[in-house]
Amino acid sequence: MPELTRTEDFPFESIVASNGKSLLAGMMAACLVGFDESLRGSMPRGWSAHHRARR
């Protein structure tokens, strides 16, 4: 989305673009957490995730 980085001449639009990108990043993070939980919940008995990060 290179067009969102060209808003230096428009302060309001720059703020909106920045906040919009932050909102989208937060939504994506929440979706990934939910997807991760669903994958862990449907894992067959005896299996485990490899290279898992500490929480």
N, C-alpha and C positions, 0 to 999 in steps of 0.2 A: 504494500500500500504506500508507494512513494509519494502519492499526491497528498497524504496526510502530513508529510514532513515539510511541505512547502507552504506553511501558514505563518511565516515570520512577520509578514506585513499586516496580518489580521489577528490582533491579540485575542479577541473573543473566540474566533474559530480555532486558534491554537489551543486555548484552554479546553474547548469542547473536544477537539481531537485527542488531546492528552488524556482527558478524563474518560473518553470513550475507549481508548486503548487499554487503560487501566481496568475499566469495567469488564471488557472482553477477556483480559488476562485472568481476572478473578473468577469469571464464569467458567473459563476453560479449566482452571485449576480445580474448581469444585467438581466439575464433571469428571476429571481424571481421578480424583479421590474416590468418587462414587463408583467409577468403573473398576478401579483397583480393588475396592471392597467387594464388589460383586464377583470379580475373578477369584479372590481369596475365598469367598463364601461357597463357590461352586467347585472348588478343587477336590479331586477324589481323595478319599481317606488314605493317609500314609504319604501323600505327596507334600512337598514343600517348595517354596519359592527360592530360587537360586539368586545369589548376589543381592539380597534384600537389604535395604538401608535400615539402620536403627531408627525407631520412631520415638 
